[in-house]
């Protein structure tokens, strides 16, 4: 029996996919990436913003055609879209056999069994459940890096965000479980752990009474075989001095932080339901750069939030110019039903949102290109990602580059390297967001 998995959306969703793949493999199912060979297709969906929702729906409809034509025996939909629109999916797309909510992915074997028996149902668990199946994940990222999901859900309730309603409240994965999972991943050849959650900085507060990310990191650094540990999704207001010190002192922890700040105008931050002010953002960014001078800071912004004026947009532009983030992504505001922001007055025209996004990205491009030029002449440790087809060259990442969102470094060499190898490289040139280097 062959199963095709389509995983959409964020890296947290990808971890859920890998757990489901591990459960299916333990039962003897074979995986395929060819829909023409599949007996069962599972789509793990996203619905965070409008474009993600559209992509998920399109994938479901395309795979439903295979079911309609009798090419597959079962079609299963899981993940965020499945949780949010579970009844609509079952009612309106009859080709879908089973729908699994966000906390029911550990029931994928039951869903496949039920689908193959012709059942047509929704399988849910409590929204604040925390599935922790014992079966090892099937890593899909190439084997040399993997995401470690340290918590589920979110308590922040930002006014634009639907996540708490489809992922539940914030709940940490017990530390002993994470340490075991980290060692299991290392034993499979993983050398870089990337910590993810809706918010990593609150880790442990629900379980241990205090924010415990710094303690988790210290323990993860003891994992044999792990060379790099990278931290994503750190809310700036939750960054503690203890966390900064651990990043500073532990050699395995990359001097890299992802800080999703979303805006810099105090009025807009308040309307968004964010917990920081512009000055607090300036202060934490200044502290991080003072304590860890070579730290690489990534952030994300939302432009065109309801009520955002031209002056507030220009204030955000000025902030980006002054802060000189190493990495930056900009999303146009996407009104999501059942969120407070979608009901706010003064919604911004889509064309204005796109113009403001372009302004910010053009400014950031100048900053990023200057930062890349400043890297020329420096020596860096690089994780090899693979060989460039048809050339004596390899592609890799520095500590400044998270996979799939940041830049790359290209290395010309006749030496044979393998994915996951680490190499000392001297940066010899810059190509926009990417670097060129030579082996030392």
C-alpha positions in Angstrom: 0.0 0.0 0.0 1.6 3.3 -1.1 0.9 6.7 0.4 1.6 10.1 -1.0 1.9 12.9 1.5 1.6 16.6 0.6 2.8 18.9 3.4 1.8 22.6 3.1 2.5 25.6 5.3 5.0 26.1 8.1 7.8 24.0 9.6 5.6 23.2 12.6 3.2 21.6 10.2 6.1 19.7 8.6 6.9 18.2 12.0 3.4 16.9 12.3 3.7 15.4 8.8 6.9 13.7 9.8 5.2 12.2 12.8 2.4 10.9 10.7 4.9 9.5 8.2 6.7 7.7 11.0 3.5 6.1 12.2 2.5 5.0 8.7 6.0 3.6 8.1 5.9 1.6 11.4 2.7 -0.1 10.1 4.5 -1.0 6.8 3.0 1.5 4.4 5.3 2.6 1.6 5.8 6.2 0.7 5.7 7.6 -2.8 6.0 11.1 -4.3 4.1 10.0 -7.5 0.3 10.6 -7.3 -0.1 8.0 -10.1 1.3 5.3 -7.9 -0.4 6.2 -4.7 -3.2 4.2 -3.1 -3.8 6.9 -0.5 -3.2 10.6 -0.5 -2.8 12.7 2.7 -2.8 16.5 2.5 -1.5 18.3 5.6 -3.0 21.8 5.1 -2.4 25.4 6.2 -4.8 28.3 6.4 -2.7 31.0 8.2 -3.3 33.6 5.5 -5.5 33.8 2.4 -2.8 32.6 0.0 -2.1 29.6 2.2 -5.8 28.8 2.4 -6.1 29.0 -1.4 -3.1 26.7 -1.9 -4.5 24.1 0.4 -7.9 24.2 -1.2 -6.4 23.9 -4.7 -4.4 20.9 -3.6 -7.4 19.2 -2.2 -9.5 19.8 -5.3 -6.6 18.5 -7.6 -6.2 15.3 -5.5 -10.0 14.9 -5.4 -9.9 14.5 -9.1 -7.7 11.4 -8.7 -10.2 10.0 -6.3 -13.1 10.8 -8.6 -11.4 9.0 -11.5 -10.7 6.0 -9.3 -6.9 6.4 -9.4 -6.6 6.3 -5.6 -8.6 4.5 -2.9 -8.6 7.2 -0.2 -8.1 10.9 0.3 -7.4 12.3 3.8 -7.1 16.0 4.8 -5.3 17.0 8.0 -3.9 20.2 9.6 -5.1 23.7 10.1 -7.6 24.0 7.2 -9.0 20.7 8.2 -9.5 21.9 11.8 -11.0 25.2 10.8 -13.3 24.1 8.0 -13.7 20.4 8.9 -17.5 20.1 8.2 -17.4 22.2 5.1 -14.6 19.9 3.6 -16.6 16.8 4.4 -19.9 18.3 3.1 -18.7 20.0 0.0 -15.9 17.7 -1.3 -17.3 14.2 -1.2 -14.1 12.7 -2.5 -12.5 13.5 0.9 -12.8 10.4 3.1 -11.4 11.5 6.4 -10.6 14.9 8.0 -8.2 15.1 11.0 -8.0 18.1 13.3 -4.7 19.7 14.3 -4.4 17.7 17.5 -5.5 14.4 16.0 -2.5 13.7 13.7 -1.5 10.8 16.0 -4.7 9.1 14.8 -3.5 8.9 11.1 -3.5 5.1 11.2 -7.1 5.0 12.3 -8.0 7.5 9.6 -6.3 5.4 6.8 -8.0 2.3 8.1 -11.4 4.0 8.2 -11.0 5.6 4.8 -10.1 2.3 3.2 -13.3 0.8 4.7 -15.3 3.5 3.0 -16.0 5.6 6.1 -16.6 9.4 5.7 -15.9 11.3 8.9 -14.1 13.9 11.0 -11.6 12.8 13.6 -10.9 15.4 16.3 -9.1 15.5 19.7 -9.4 18.2 22.3 -7.9 21.4 21.0 -5.5 21.6 23.9 -4.4 18.0 23.5 -0.7 17.4 23.0 -0.1 14.2 20.9 3.2 12.5 21.8 3.3 9.2 19.9 6.4 7.1 20.6 7.1 6.2 17.0 10.2 8.0 15.5 9.5 10.7 13.0 10.5 10.1 9.3 12.7 13.2 8.6 12.0 14.7 5.2 14.5 17.6 5.2 17.4 15.7 3.7 18.6 14.2 7.0 21.3 16.7 8.1 18.9 19.2 9.7 15.5 18.8 11.4 13.0 20.9 13.1 12.3 20.3 16.8 8.8 21.5 17.8 9.1 22.4 21.5 5.5 23.7 22.1 2.1 23.8 20.5 -0.5 26.5 20.3 -0.4 30.2 21.4 -1.8 32.4 24.2 -1.0 35.8 22.6 -4.3 36.2 20.6 -2.9 38.9 18.3 -5.9 40.5 16.6 -5.0 39.4 13.1 -4.2 35.7 13.9 -6.4 32.7 13.9 -3.8 30.3 15.3 -5.1 30.1 18.9 -8.5 29.0 17.6 -7.2 26.2 15.4 -4.1 25.2 17.4 -5.2 25.8 21.0 -3.5 27.4 23.9 0.2 27.4 24.5 1.5 24.1 25.8 5.1 23.0 26.1 6.4 19.5 25.2 8.1 18.0 28.3 11.8 18.5 28.3 12.7 14.9 28.7 10.7 14.1 25.6 12.5 16.8 23.6 15.9 15.6 24.8 15.1 12.0 23.7 13.8 13.2 20.4 16.9 15.3 19.8 19.1 12.3 20.4 17.0 10.1 18.2 17.3 12.7 15.4 21.1 12.9 15.9 21.3 9.1 15.8 19.7 9.4 12.3 22.4 11.8 11.1 20.8 15.1 12.0 23.5 17.7 12.8 21.4 20.9 13.0 18.4 21.2 15.3 16.0 24.1 14.5 13.7 24.9 17.5 10.2 25.9 16.4 6.9 26.7 18.0 4.3 29.4 17.6 6.5 31.1 20.2 9.7 29.5 21.4 10.5 32.0 24.1 7.7 31.0 26.5 8.9 27.4 26.5 8.3 25.7 29.9 6.3 28.4 31.7 3.2 26.2 31.7 5.1 23.1 32.9 7.8 24.5 35.2 6.4 27.8 36.4 9.1 29.9 34.7 10.4 30.4 31.1 12.8 27.6 30.6 14.1 27.9 27.0 17.6 28.6 28.4 17.6 25.4 30.4 16.3 23.4 27.5 19.1 24.8 25.3 21.8 23.9 27.8 20.6 20.4 27.9 20.2 20.1 24.1 23.8 21.2 23.7 24.8 18.0 25.4 23.3 15.9 22.6 26.0 13.9 20.9 26.2 14.4 17.2 24.5 17.8 17.1 26.7 20.6 15.8 24.3 23.6 15.4 21.1 24.6 17.3 19.1 27.4 15.8 16.1 29.2 17.4 13.1 30.6 15.5 10.0 32.5 16.5 11.3 34.4 19.6 8.8 37.0 20.7 11.0 40.0 21.7 9.2 40.8 24.9 9.9 37.3 26.3 13.6 37.3 25.7 15.4 37.0 29.0 18.9 37.8 30.1 19.4 34.1 30.8 18.5 33.2 27.2 20.9 35.8 25.9 23.7 34.4 28.0 23.1 30.8 26.9 23.2 31.8 23.3 26.4 33.8 24.0 28.2 31.1 25.9 27.2 27.8 24.3 29.3 27.2 21.1 26.6 24.9 19.5 23.9 27.6 19.5 24.0 29.7 16.3 24.2 33.4 16.9 20.9 33.8 15.1 17.5 34.8 16.3 14.2 35.2 14.5 12.1 38.0 16.1 8.7 38.4 14.5 7.9 42.1 15.4 5.2 42.8 12.8 5.4 46.6 13.1 7.1 49.5 14.8 4.4 52.1 15.3 2.9 52.0 18.8 -0.6 52.6 17.7 -0.5 49.8 15.1 1.2 47.5 17.6 -1.6 48.2 20.0 -4.3 47.5 17.4 -2.5 44.3 16.5 -2.6 43.2 20.1 1.2 43.0 20.3 2.9 43.2 23.7 5.8 45.6 22.8 6.3 49.2 22.0 8.7 50.7 19.5 11.2 51.7 22.2 11.1 48.3 23.8 12.0 46.8 20.3 14.9 49.2 20.0 16.1 48.3 23.5 16.0 44.5 23.0 17.6 44.7 19.6 20.3 46.9 21.1 20.9 44.6 24.0 21.2 41.5 21.7 23.8 43.3 19.5 25.7 44.6 22.4 25.9 41.1 24.1 26.4 39.1 20.9 28.0 41.4 18.4 27.9 38.9 15.5 24.3 38.0 16.0 22.1 37.7 12.9 18.6 39.0 13.4 15.7 38.0 11.2 12.2 39.6 11.5 8.9 39.7 9.8 6.5 42.6 9.2 2.9 43.1 8.3 2.1 46.0 6.0 -1.3 47.5 5.3 -2.9 46.6 8.7 -6.3 48.2 9.1 -5.9 51.9 9.9 -2.2 52.1 8.9 -1.6 55.6 7.7 1.0 56.8 5.2 2.9 58.4 8.2 2.8 55.1 10.2 4.2 53.3 7.1 7.0 55.9 6.8 7.8 55.4 10.5 8.1 51.7 9.9 10.4 52.4 6.9 12.6 54.6 9.1 12.7 51.9 11.8 13.9 49.3 9.3 16.5 51.7 8.0 17.8 52.4 11.4 17.7 48.8 12.8 19.3 47.3 9.6 18.0 43.8 10.2 20.1 41.1 8.6 17.1 39.2 7.3 13.5 40.5 6.8 10.3 39.3 5.3 7.2 41.4 4.7 3.6 40.1 4.4 0.6 42.2 3.3 -2.2 42.1 5.9 -4.6 39.3 5.2 -8.1 39.6 6.9 -9.0 36.3 8.4 -12.6 35.6 9.3 -13.4 35.4 13.1 -10.5 37.6 14.0 -10.9 41.1 15.5 -8.8 42.8 12.9 -11.0 41.6 10.1 -13.9 43.6 11.6 -11.8 46.8 12.2 -12.7 49.9 10.2 -10.3 51.5 7.7 -9.3 48.4 5.9 -6.5 49.2 3.4 -6.8 48.7 -0.4 -4.8 45.7 -1.7 -2.9 47.9 -4.1 -1.7 50.2 -1.2 -0.7 47.1 0.8 1.4 45.8 -2.1 3.0 49.2 -2.7 4.0 49.5 0.9 5.3 45.9 0.8 7.5 46.8 -2.2 8.8 49.9 -0.4 9.9 47.9 2.5 11.5 45.1 0.5 13.3 47.6 -1.7 14.8 49.3 1.4 15.7 45.9 2.9 17.3 44.8 -0.3 19.8 47.7 -0.1 20.6 46.7 3.6 20.9 43.0 2.8 23.2 43.6 -0.2 25.5 45.8 1.9 25.5 43.2 4.7 26.5 40.5 2.1 29.3 42.7 0.8 30.5 43.2 4.4 30.9 39.4 4.6 33.6 39.3 1.9 37.0 38.4 3.4 35.5 36.7 6.5 36.0 33.1 7.3 32.9 31.1 8.2 31.8 27.6 9.1 29.5 26.3 6.4 27.1 23.3 6.4 27.1 21.7 3.0 23.6 21.3 1.5 24.4 19.6 -1.8 26.3 19.7 -5.1 25.4 22.1 -7.9 24.3 20.0 -10.8 26.9 19.8 -13.6 29.5 21.9 -11.8 32.5 21.5 -9.5 30.6 23.5 -6.9 28.6 23.0 -3.7 25.9 25.0 -2.0 25.8 25.5 1.8 24.6 27.7 4.6 26.4 29.7 7.3 25.1 30.2 10.8 23.4 33.3 9.4 21.1 31.3 7.2 18.1 29.3 8.2 17.0 26.7 5.5 14.5 27.8 2.9 14.1 31.4 4.1 17.6 32.9 4.0 20.6 33.0 1.7 23.1 30.4 0.5 26.9 30.3 -0.1 28.3 28.7 -3.3 31.7 27.1 -3.0 33.8 26.1 -6.1 36.0 23.1 -5.3 37.2 19.8 -6.8 37.1 18.2 -3.4 34.3 15.8 -2.8 31.8 16.9 -0.1 28.6 15.4 1.3 25.4 17.0 2.4 25.7 17.6 6.1 29.5 18.1 6.1 30.9 21.2 7.7 33.7 23.1 6.0 35.7 26.2 6.8 35.2 28.7 4.0 36.5 32.1 3.1 33.9 34.5 1.6 35.3 35.8 -1.7 32.2 37.5 -3.2 28.6 38.4 -2.8 25.7 37.9 -5.2 22.7 39.9 -3.9 21.4 37.8 -1.0 23.9 34.9 -1.6 27.7 34.6 -1.1 30.6 33.0 -2.9 33.4 31.3 -1.1 36.5 29.1 -1.3 37.4 26.1 0.9 40.2 26.7 3.5 
